[in-house]
């Protein structure tokens, strides 16, 4: 089996586009229409987001078990763990 | 962690101080004294606000190590003639401000027999033990994670490694993450010492999340999974017409392809309500090279009362279309190259409703244990199959009632944060 198949290449391309879109690559700022976009939620406005009830993984030990039960009973799999769900929900 | 937030607060206060000083020295002498006092007050208030805000938003900044905590859980699943229960222990400890290590020990004790087994074999009992160790490294806004998992039971051995990277950007409002994992399975069969097969698995994940407003977080995930090797369940069988038997049918070993690739896309959102409560939802669509297509969605509501109680309810709906090579009843044992009658390959719908309650104790932030909690969570699951019949029922072959079952799932656990 090849290490990178068609879908994997697509995922990597999407990641590259997202990274450029973030304006992280200053080289591309002049041609990036999103470069002038400023973060619109200030640090002092994030108290709601910081509340534990906003976390997507409030109790990891219970979430892992629930995920295991669904995987055992269903044919579908993947993209259900909030992978990369950083976002202020730690 | 707290030092990181204080540093952020200071970095944002300094420009304010400079502005204040510049403004003060350019005004008339007569107003200078009053303005200086007002500005000093403003700066003090600003500094306090930012420090307090930074403390409150600590958990909102994803570029931090996972929370240090320990959990001891008892889980129990009961449905379709099967009981599965056991403990799970999860420990996480940070080392300095950049490294976090975790360990999980999980046990499934399975007894009974599901409909797939009841139709062809006897009830059984077995134990599965799973061990995971994890390591996270934080560098500025980048979190690197890796873990190793071993799962062992008498007829199955699985090992897997996981690596992931998560990066915050855009004022910490956005997070992108990539992950890869690889697994190696060795499949055995009870009562047949000579049976040993292997299967490998690779998973590629991409996640993105965005703080949309001061009360809304949204995200999406993509995961691609590729399997290669022996992908059958060695205990499940296909049913075929057999006029030589009393029941009119017999069973034969399933035949699966030796590769499978799947891709799943999901979106999710968490919204903080005008009062202290939150609603959340997620949706996923799935397809694979075996022809299975599935969609599921879930919505939930979390309602804390004071700082002690946290209540949560949710409902989840799942719908699946069968694999191309699935049939409830075949005409002969070698009718097709690939044949399956595993009910998880059929067309069906599932609904799960859950309720949970937690009671929390808050302690001083300087104490060794900062918080503790006990949790009780109960899910009720119901599955209805569209083309999987109950082969144990007394009825003409192929006219048995469609199968369905319900299950209860319990999670009872205690947690401490330190």
Interface residues (C-beta under 8 A of the other chain):
Chain A: X1 X5 X7 X8 X11 X14 X15 X18 X19 X22 X23 X24 X37 X38 X39 X40 X41 X43 X44 X45 X46 X47 X48 X49 X50 X51 X52 X53 X54 X55 X56 X59 X60 X61 X62 X64 X65 X66 X69 X70 X73 X74 X75 X76 X77 X78 X79 X80 X81 X82 X83 X84 X85 X86 X87 X88 X89 X90
Chain B: X8 X12 X49 X50 X53 X54 X56 X57 X58 X59 X60 X61 X62 X63 X64 X66 X67 X71 X73 X75 X77 X88 X90 X104 X106 X143 X164 X166 X168 X169 X170 X171 X172 X173 X174 X175 X176 X177 X178 X179 X200 X202 X203 X204 X205 X206 X207 X208 X209 X210 X211 X213 X214 X215 X217 X219 X221 X222 X223 X224 X225 X226 X228 X259 X261 X262 X263 X264 X265 X266 X268 X270 X272 X276 X277 X278 X280 X282 X284 X286 X292 X294 X296 X302 X304 X310 X318 X320 X323 X344 X345 X350 X352 X375 X377 X379 X381 X383 X407 X409 X411 X413 X415
